[in-house]
């Protein structure tokens, strides 16, 4: 009876350990998946009201009013303006405005700098960009950064992968490393452009826009 109880105890212990390992593995995979993006929350204050002007043209010296959070609809309008705005460095497509979010796909042309690259990897680097608006702040997320070659058999896929989608035999590690580096460089460029554009009031004159 004691031996049977001991065996049951061991079985329960091993089962608990196994389930715990599965849970930990799932959490680690989820964490790694969350790392595959660039994300930042930016605070936004409404423009300060101008100081009162006296009859003689002088400005009344008053204490600056406390900053107020910018309204979410103004933040969203700025995000939509950025999605629509043309950029000579990349192309934006599949623009969507849903509720409190604006999103699109950004595409860069990719061509190796070497005259005779090791592999036929010329194509594009694409990424998904979303901007979520709330009162006083917005959050942008750049994800799904992928290399797609014109010759689809040479596509590297997700730049966060250690091994390219087409395999290391077709796309050598040193060349894949360069593509990954270029993808991150372009994602950071989009991030910088977006943050600058979000500083511009929604009713300010805009450049040429794509309809979406």
Buried (B, 14 or more C-beta within 10 A) or exposed (E): EEEEEEEEEEEEEEEEEEEEEEEEEEEEEEEEEEEEBBEEEBEBEEEEEEEEEEEEEEEEEEEEEEEEBBBBEBBBBBBBBBBBBEBEEBBBEEBEBEEBBBBBBBBBEBEBEEEEBEBBBBBBBBBBBBBBBBBBBBBBBBBBBBBBBEEEEBBBBBBBBEEBBBEEEBBBEEBBEBBBEBBBEBBEBBBEBBBEBBEBEBEEEBEEBBEB
